[in-house]
């Protein structure tokens, strides 16, 4: 499981993960003080899922799938991945 910076997501997307962590049927999300563990959906090609992704999640999930990851840990001490955009917040 990669440990990456939450700054690969816009601040409002990270806030939504904290707020709705257990209310999204296609995503398992466990938040903690410095970040979150999130599952990578098995099928990113479903039109409804793809269209409903919050800003930044599409890029992170696509990167994770490409590298064979099923889970991602977002942590304030996590690595910055050169292939992913970063957001200032």
N, C-alpha and C positions, 0 to 999 in steps of 0.2 A: 504494500500500500504506500503510495507516494505521500509525502508530507509537503504540501505547498502553501505558499502565502495566500491568505484570504484576499489580498489586494489584486488577485486575478479576477475578482468579482467586484462590480460596483458596490458602493456602500449600501445602497438601498436593496440590492439583491441579498447581501449578507444579512441585513436586518430582517428581510422577509424569511430567510432560513431560520433565524431565531424565533420569529413570531409564529410561523406556520409549520414548524419542524415535524409535527406528528399528524398534520392534517392533509398532506399531499399523498394521494394514493400510489403514485408511481415512484416515490422517492422515500427512502429511509434516511432520516437525518437525526443525529444525536449531537446537540450543541453542548458546549462547555465554555468556561470563562474566556479562553483564548482562541476559540474556533469551533469547528464542527467536523464530525465524521459524516460523509454523505455517500450513498450508494450510487453507482452508475447504472442507469436504466438499461435493461437488456436490449431493447430495440429503440434506437434513436430515430428510426425512419417512420415511426407512426406519425401521421400528419397532425393529430391532435396534440401529441406530446411535443413534437418539434415546434409547433406554433405557439405552445403555451410556455415555453422555457423563459425564465427570467433572464434579463441581460447578463451576459457573461457565462451563464451555465452551459449554453450550447457549445461554446469554445472549450470549456474545461471538460465537458463530457466527451466531445469529439476527440480531444487529445488523449483522454483516459482510455477510451475504446481502442484507439490506434495503438496504444502501448500495452493493451491487454489487462488493464486494471478494472476491477469490479467495485472498488472502494477508493475514496480519496479522503485524506485528512487535511482539512484547512486549518492552519495553525499560524499564529502571529510570528513564530520563530521558523516557519517553514521556508523552503527554498522558493526562489523566483525561477520560473521556467521560461527560458528565452522564447519558446514558440507561442507562449500565451500573452495576450495583452495584460497590462497592469493599469490599475486605476489609482489615482491619488486621493487618499482620504485619511 
